[in-house]
Amino acid sequence: MSDHRCRESTPDGCRNPPESFRDILRQLGPGLIIAGSIVGSGELIATTAVGAEAGFVLLWLIIIGCLIKVFVQIEFGRYTITSGRTTLDGLNEVPGPRKRVNWICWFWLIFTVVALVQLGGIIGGVGQALAIQHPLTESGREMNARQDAAIRLQVAESITSRFKDDKTSAPMLEKLHAEKKQAKAELSSRSGTPEPKSNDPLIWATVITGISIILLVIGRYRMIQNVSTALVATFTLVTIANLLYLQLLPEWRVSWPDLVSGMSFQIPEGKGLVTALAAFGIIGVGATELIQYPYWCSEKGYAKWTGPRDGTPEWDHRARGWVRVLRWDAWCSMIVYTFATVAFYLLGAAILGRTGLDPDGSQMIRTLGQMYVPVFGASAQHVFFFGAFAVLYSTFFVATASHARVCSDALRVFGVAANDERSHRSRVRIFCIVLPLLFLASYAYFKAPKQLVLAGGFMGALMLPLLGIAALYFRYRRCDPALSPGRLWDFGLWLSCAGLFVAGGYAFYTTVILDLLGNSRG
């Protein structure tokens, strides 16, 4: 990961970049790993929460959130490929106040503490999905029955209210009245008994954490890439198919006026915008993924195959070729997670937003599962809970592996650990044990997956402007003249950084400045 590895490379360790499109595709991979981390906390939880709270009007922000950060992502990757140094090395080079390390690295440390707690929300979501599908205790089964009946009743009442004057919907309304009657009967039969409390989600989360530790300790790059790709691809295809089939159902379809309102650049009032800005820090390539992406590029081999910068035409050729592969990798992964993000957002707006359901607390996973009921019916529970487990576990697995590598490197950059490959690998294994236990502890303490995820998103939004500053520094102070991009690329990079500043600045204003003003007036 660090520059010493590149310096130790011999000419034999370098590799000429692929020339054909087919060969370039064979060298993709880091972006797929990052996509495995993205399609989980951001897409499944935060994006659907925005759709549930704000409806369709913030579709434009969701799309921009996916597209706008890729320029910064590629600039970070270019720095690592051409210098052989890590992201934290680069952040530490940015001018400004420093004490042992510079100001950005210290803010990164604060951000990372919150981001690590965020992963508690992800493992909590995995535990909820498994507890609903396979309850372990009698109290767990009883809680599932109550929550299932309550949500079925709320959905039926909401749809009945929306279509009560539509004569063409009479067969559907008759079915819904029967559903309401059955759900009320189930709740009434349990009204005299106390509300059950179950630790099934925590038990399942503990089991999954233990399994993950074993896999992470023995795992390698290719296994992580293959697992994350398979899990995310499967559920993404199911989700897109679900959205497409939804267009055949008049009561749920996403209409043209819905899409027009979503692309009209409206800003809703209330907590919908607050949730959206928190989600902006997570959806697409968030602050965490921007920092982690170059580490996977190094692990894939891009920096090693480029070799140390020696000013020769051969190095220029290799560097230019592997940066081209990097761009293909970043843009292809962007296409994957953008489709997934838009699909999750539209499902959240079309179903959760119209029924008034909010994916929150212990009901989060069950509520999200309602997005698949109109299409899959009785089998929706099995379809969704498999998918939720797939994407959330993929996020947990990949993010843990990524954080382990970055945290190990941070100890070196902060000057508290040795700067050699063997020590780095040893630290990575230790973090692969410690970090999952930390995530589990945060979920056991807070037991609020959505809030944990959005808290990480808020800190990510604050971190984004600093990463924008670093990207501009890499472009204009650390980019080899032979690899300088054109004006069109620079325009995209500046536009990307401007978006990061807007998101971070607004998040800071709404959560810090307004609170301080309110307290001073109080």
C-alpha positions in Angstrom: 0.0 0.0 0.0 2.8 2.4 0.8 5.5 3.8 -1.3 8.2 1.4 -0.1 6.4 -1.4 -1.9 6.7 0.4 -5.2 10.3 1.3 -4.7 11.1 -2.3 -4.0 9.5 -3.3 -7.4 12.0 -4.4 -10.0 11.5 -4.0 -13.8 10.3 -7.6 -13.7 7.6 -6.6 -11.3 6.2 -4.1 -13.8 3.6 -5.0 -16.3 2.5 -3.3 -19.6 -1.1 -2.2 -19.5 -3.8 -3.9 -21.5 -4.6 -2.4 -24.9 -7.8 -4.1 -26.1 -11.2 -3.5 -24.5 -11.5 -7.2 -23.6 -8.2 -7.2 -21.8 -9.1 -4.0 -20.0 -12.3 -5.6 -18.7 -10.2 -8.5 -17.3 -8.2 -6.1 -15.1 -11.2 -4.4 -13.5 -12.0 -5.2 -9.9 -11.4 -2.5 -7.3 -14.5 -0.7 -8.4 -16.6 -3.9 -8.0 -15.3 -4.3 -4.5 -16.3 -0.7 -3.7 -19.7 -1.2 -5.3 -20.1 -4.2 -3.0 -19.6 -1.8 -0.1 -21.8 0.9 -1.6 -24.9 -1.1 -2.4 -26.0 -1.7 1.2 -25.9 1.1 3.7 -26.4 3.9 1.2 -28.7 2.2 -1.3 -30.8 -0.2 0.7 -31.2 1.9 3.9 -30.4 5.6 3.3 -31.7 5.9 -0.2 -35.0 4.2 0.5 -35.4 6.3 3.6 -35.1 9.4 1.5 -37.7 8.1 -0.9 -40.0 7.2 2.0 -39.7 10.7 3.6 -39.4 13.0 0.6 -41.3 11.1 -2.2 -40.0 11.5 -5.8 -38.8 15.1 -5.6 -35.2 14.4 -4.7 -34.5 11.9 -7.5 -32.2 14.6 -9.0 -30.1 14.8 -5.9 -29.8 11.0 -5.7 -28.5 10.8 -9.3 -26.1 13.7 -8.8 -24.8 12.0 -5.6 -23.9 9.0 -7.7 -22.3 10.8 -10.7 -20.5 13.7 -9.1 -17.9 12.0 -7.0 -16.3 9.8 -9.7 -13.9 12.5 -10.8 -12.5 12.8 -7.3 -12.3 9.0 -7.0 -10.3 8.7 -10.2 -8.0 11.6 -9.1 -7.3 9.7 -5.8 -6.6 6.5 -7.8 -4.3 8.4 -10.2 -2.2 9.7 -7.3 -1.7 6.2 -5.9 -0.9 4.6 -9.2 1.7 7.2 -10.2 3.3 7.8 -6.8 3.0 4.3 -5.2 1.8 6.0 -2.0 -1.5 5.6 -0.1 -4.5 7.8 0.3 -3.5 8.8 3.8 0.1 9.6 2.6 -1.5 11.9 0.1 -3.9 13.6 2.5 -0.9 14.2 4.8 0.9 16.1 2.1 -1.9 18.7 1.7 -0.6 22.0 3.1 -1.9 23.4 6.3 -1.5 23.1 10.1 0.0 19.9 11.3 1.0 18.2 14.6 2.6 14.9 13.8 0.2 14.7 10.8 -1.7 17.4 9.1 -5.2 18.8 9.8 -7.0 16.6 7.2 -5.6 13.4 8.8 -6.8 14.5 12.2 -10.3 15.2 10.9 -10.2 11.8 9.1 -9.5 10.2 12.4 -12.7 11.7 13.9 -14.7 10.8 10.9 -13.5 7.2 10.9 -14.6 6.7 14.5 -18.2 7.6 13.5 -17.9 5.7 10.3 -16.9 2.6 12.2 -19.9 2.9 14.4 -22.0 3.1 11.3 -21.1 -0.5 10.4 -22.9 -1.4 13.6 -26.1 -0.4 11.7 -25.2 -2.7 8.9 -24.6 -5.8 11.0 -27.7 -4.9 12.9 -29.6 -5.0 9.6 -28.1 -8.4 8.7 -29.2 -9.7 12.2 -32.8 -8.3 11.6 -33.1 -10.0 8.2 -32.0 -13.4 9.6 -34.1 -13.1 12.7 -37.2 -12.4 10.6 -36.5 -15.3 8.3 -35.3 -17.7 10.9 -36.4 -16.7 14.5 -34.5 -18.5 17.2 -36.8 -18.0 20.2 -40.5 -18.1 20.9 -40.4 -14.4 21.8 -38.8 -13.8 18.4 -41.6 -15.7 16.6 -44.2 -13.8 18.5 -42.6 -10.4 17.8 -42.4 -11.3 14.1 -46.1 -12.2 14.0 -47.1 -8.9 15.7 -44.9 -6.7 13.5 -46.0 -8.5 10.4 -49.7 -7.9 11.2 -49.1 -4.3 12.1 -47.3 -3.5 8.8 -49.9 -5.4 6.7 -52.7 -3.4 8.4 -50.9 0.0 7.8 -50.3 -0.8 4.2 -53.9 -2.0 3.6 -55.3 1.1 5.2 -53.1 3.4 3.3 -53.9 1.9 -0.1 -57.6 1.7 0.7 -57.6 5.4 1.5 -55.8 6.3 -1.7 -58.2 4.3 -4.0 -61.5 4.5 -2.1 -63.1 6.6 -4.9 -61.6 4.6 -7.8 -64.4 2.3 -9.1 -61.9 0.4 -11.3 -60.0 -0.7 -8.1 -63.0 -2.5 -6.6 -61.4 -6.0 -6.7 -58.2 -4.8 -5.2 -60.1 -2.9 -2.4 -62.2 -6.0 -1.6 -59.0 -7.9 -1.1 -57.5 -5.2 1.0 -60.6 -5.0 3.2 -60.2 -8.8 3.9 -56.5 -8.2 4.6 -57.3 -5.4 7.1 -59.9 -7.6 8.8 -57.4 -10.5 9.2 -54.6 -8.2 10.4 -56.9 -6.6 13.0 -58.0 -10.0 14.2 -54.4 -11.1 14.7 -53.5 -8.0 16.6 -56.7 -8.1 18.7 -56.0 -11.7 19.7 -52.7 -10.6 21.1 -53.9 -7.3 22.7 -54.1 -8.8 26.2 -50.5 -10.0 26.3 -47.4 -7.9 26.9 -45.3 -6.8 24.0 -42.5 -9.4 23.5 -38.9 -8.5 23.5 -36.5 -10.6 21.5 -32.7 -10.7 21.2 -32.8 -12.8 18.0 -31.3 -10.0 15.8 -28.4 -9.6 18.2 -27.8 -13.3 18.4 -27.8 -13.6 14.6 -25.5 -10.5 14.4 -23.1 -12.2 16.8 -23.0 -15.4 14.8 -22.5 -13.6 11.5 -19.7 -11.5 13.1 -17.9 -14.6 14.2 -18.1 -16.2 10.7 -17.0 -12.9 9.1 -13.9 -12.7 11.3 -12.8 -16.1 10.1 -13.4 -15.3 6.5 -11.6 -12.0 6.7 -8.6 -13.3 8.5 -8.0 -16.1 5.9 -9.4 -14.1 2.9 -7.5 -12.6 0.1 -8.2 -10.0 -2.6 -9.8 -12.3 -5.2 -12.2 -13.9 -2.7 -13.4 -10.6 -1.4 -13.9 -9.3 -5.0 -15.8 -12.5 -6.0 -18.1 -12.6 -3.0 -19.0 -8.9 -3.1 -19.6 -9.0 -6.8 -21.9 -12.1 -6.7 -24.0 -10.9 -3.8 -24.6 -7.4 -5.1 -25.2 -8.4 -8.7 -27.8 -10.9 -7.8 -30.0 -8.6 -5.7 -29.4 -5.6 -7.9 -30.9 -7.5 -10.9 -33.8 -8.7 -8.7 -34.5 -5.1 -7.6 -34.4 -3.6 -11.1 -36.7 -6.4 -12.3 -39.1 -5.7 -9.4 -39.2 -2.0 -10.3 -39.8 -2.7 -14.0 -42.7 -5.2 -13.2 -44.1 -2.6 -10.8 -45.0 -0.5 -13.9 -47.7 -3.1 -14.7 -49.6 -2.4 -11.5 -51.6 0.9 -11.7 -51.7 1.5 -8.0 -47.9 1.4 -7.7 -46.4 2.3 -11.0 -44.0 5.2 -11.2 -45.7 7.7 -13.6 -44.1 10.2 -16.0 -45.3 13.1 -13.7 -43.5 11.4 -10.8 -40.3 11.4 -12.8 -40.7 15.0 -13.9 -41.2 16.1 -10.3 -38.1 14.1 -9.3 -36.0 15.9 -11.9 -37.4 19.4 -11.3 -34.7 20.3 -8.7 -37.2 20.9 -6.0 -36.0 21.1 -2.3 -38.6 19.8 0.1 -39.1 21.2 3.5 -38.8 19.2 6.7 -36.6 16.3 7.6 -36.7 14.9 4.0 -33.9 17.2 3.0 -31.9 16.5 6.2 -32.1 12.8 5.5 -31.2 13.4 1.8 -28.1 15.3 2.7 -27.0 12.6 5.2 -27.7 10.1 2.4 -25.6 12.2 0.0 -22.6 11.4 2.2 -23.2 7.7 1.7 -24.8 7.1 -1.8 -22.5 6.5 -4.7 -18.9 6.8 -3.7 -19.0 8.3 -0.2 -16.1 9.7 1.8 -15.2 6.3 3.1 -15.1 4.7 -0.3 -13.1 7.6 -1.8 -10.4 7.0 0.8 -10.5 3.2 0.5 -10.6 2.9 -3.3 -6.8 3.5 -3.9 -5.9 0.8 -1.4 -7.8 -1.8 -3.5 -6.2 -0.4 -6.6 -2.8 -1.1 -5.0 -3.9 -4.5 -3.8 -5.1 -5.3 -7.3 -1.6 -4.4 -8.6 -2.1 -1.2 -10.6 0.7 0.7 -8.7 3.1 -2.2 -8.6 2.6 -2.9 -12.3 3.2 0.8 -13.1 6.5 0.8 -11.2 8.4 3.7 -9.6 8.3 7.0 -11.5 11.7 7.3 -13.2 10.9 9.8 -16.0 11.4 7.3 -18.8 9.0 6.9 -21.8 8.4 3.3 -20.7 7.1 4.5 -17.3 4.9 7.2 -19.0 3.4 4.4 -21.2 2.7 2.1 -18.3 1.3 4.9 -16.1 -1.0 6.2 -18.8 -2.3 2.7 -19.6 -3.0 1.7 -16.0 -4.7 5.1 -15.3 -6.9 4.3 -18.3 -7.8 1.0 -16.7 -8.5 2.8 -13.5 -11.0 5.1 -15.3 -12.8 2.1 -16.9 -12.9 0.5 -13.4 -14.4 3.6 -11.7 -17.0 4.4 -14.4 -18.2 0.8 -14.8 -18.7 0.5 -11.1 -20.5 3.9 -11.1 -23.0 2.5 -13.7 -23.7 -0.5 -11.4 -24.4 1.4 -8.2 -26.3 4.2 -10.0 -28.8 1.8 -11.4 -29.1 0.1 -8.0 -29.4 3.5 -6.2 -32.1 4.8 -8.5 -34.1 1.6 -8.3 -34.0 1.6 -4.5 -35.0 5.2 -4.4 -37.9 4.8 -6.8 -39.1 1.8 -4.9 -38.9 3.7 -1.6 -40.9 6.6 -3.0 -43.5 4.5 -4.8 -44.3 2.1 -2.0 -43.0 3.3 1.3 -43.6 7.0 0.6 -47.2 6.3 -0.6 -48.0 4.1 2.4 -46.4 6.2 5.0 -44.0 3.5 6.1 -40.6 4.6 7.6 -37.8 2.1 7.7 -36.7 2.7 11.3 -35.7 0.9 14.5 -36.4 -2.8 14.9 -38.9 -2.7 12.0 -36.3 -1.4 9.5 -35.8 -4.6 7.5 -39.4 -5.7 7.7 -40.5 -2.3 6.4 -38.1 -2.4 3.6 -39.4 -5.8 2.6 -42.8 -4.2 1.7 -41.2 -2.8 -1.4 -41.3 -6.3 -2.9 -44.8 -7.4 -1.8 -46.7 -5.9 -4.8 -44.7 -7.9 -7.3 -43.7 -11.0 -5.4 -46.7 -11.3 -3.1 -46.4 -14.0 -0.5 -42.9 -15.0 -1.6 -41.7 -11.3 -1.2 -40.4 -12.0 2.3 -38.1 -14.8 1.1 -36.9 -12.8 -1.9 -36.2 -9.6 0.1 -34.7 -11.1 3.1 -32.2 -13.0 1.0 -31.5 -9.8 -0.9 -31.2 -7.7 2.2 -28.8 -10.3 3.7 -26.8 -10.3 0.5 -26.3 -6.6 0.1 -26.0 -5.7 3.8 -23.5 -8.6 4.4 -21.6 -7.6 1.3 -21.3 -4.1 2.7 -20.3 -5.3 6.1 -17.7 -7.8 4.7 -16.1 -5.4 2.2 -16.2 -2.4 4.5 -14.5 -4.3 7.3 -11.8 -5.5 5.0 -11.3 -2.0 3.6 -11.2 -0.3 7.1 -8.7 -2.9 8.3 -6.3 -1.9 5.5 -6.8 1.8 6.0 -6.5 1.7 9.8 -3.3 -0.4 9.5 -1.9 2.2 7.2 -3.0 5.0 9.5 -0.9 3.6 12.3 2.1 3.9 10.0 1.2 7.4 8.8 0.7 8.6 12.4 4.1 7.2 13.3 3.0 4.6 15.8 3.7 1.4 13.7 6.4 -0.1 11.6 6.7 0.7 7.9 7.1 -2.7 6.4 4.9 -5.2 4.5 5.0 -8.0 7.1 3.9 -5.7 9.9 1.2 -4.2 7.7 -0.3 -7.6 6.9 -0.2 -8.6 10.6 -2.0 -5.4 11.6 -4.7 -6.0 8.9 -5.4 -9.4 10.4 -5.7 -7.9 13.9 -8.1 -5.2 12.6 -10.2 -7.9 10.9 -10.8 -9.3 14.3 -11.2 -6.1 16.4 -13.3 -4.1 14.0 -16.2 -6.5 13.6 -16.4 -6.9 17.4 -16.6 -3.0 17.6 -19.4 -3.0 15.0 -21.3 -5.6 16.9 -20.9 -3.7 20.2 -22.2 -0.5 18.7 -25.3 -2.2 17.4 -25.8 -4.0 20.8 -25.7 -0.6 22.5 -27.7 1.6 20.2 -30.0 -0.9 18.5 -31.0 1.7 15.8 -29.6 0.6 12.4 -31.0 3.5 10.4 -29.7 6.2 12.8 -26.2 4.6 12.9 -26.1 4.6 9.1 -27.3 8.2 8.7 -24.9 9.4 11.4 -22.0 8.0 9.4 -23.5 9.7 6.3 -23.5 13.0 8.1 -19.9 12.8 9.0 -19.1 11.6 5.5 -20.8 14.8 4.1 -18.5 16.9 6.4 -15.5 15.0 5.1 -16.3 15.4 1.5 -15.1 19.0 1.1 -11.7 18.1 2.6 -11.4 15.3 0.1 -12.3 17.8 -2.7 -9.4 20.0 -1.5 -7.1 17.0 -1.6 -8.2 16.0 -5.1 -7.4 19.4 -6.4 -4.0 19.3 -4.7 -3.3 15.9 -6.3 -4.3 17.3 -9.7 -2.3 20.5 -9.7 0.6 19.7 -7.4 1.2 15.9 -7.7 0.1 15.0 -11.2 2.9 14.1 -13.6 2.8 16.6 -16.5 2.9 13.7 -19.0 -0.4 12.5 -17.5 -2.2 15.8 -17.2 -5.8 15.5 -18.3 -7.6 18.0 -20.6 -9.8 20.9 -19.8 -13.0 18.9 -20.0 -11.7 16.6 -17.2 -10.7 19.6 -15.1 -14.1 21.1 -15.5 -15.7 17.8 -14.3 -13.3 17.7 -11.4 -14.0 21.3 -10.3 -17.7 20.6 -10.7 -17.4 17.5 -8.6 -15.5 19.3 -5.8 -18.1 22.1 -5.9 -20.8 19.6 -5.2 -18.8 18.1 -2.3 -18.4 21.6 -0.8 -22.2 22.3 -1.1 -23.1 19.0 0.5 -20.6 19.4 3.3 -21.4 23.1 3.9 -25.1 22.6 4.0 -24.8 19.6 6.4 -22.6 21.7 8.7 -25.0 24.7 8.5 -28.1 22.7 9.2 -26.8 20.6 12.0 -24.2 22.9 13.7 -24.9 26.5 12.9 -28.6 26.4 13.3 -28.4 24.4 16.5 -25.9 27.0 17.9 -28.2 29.9 16.9 -31.2 28.1 18.4 -29.4 27.5 21.7 -28.2 31.1 21.9 -31.7 32.4 21.3 -33.1 30.0 23.9 
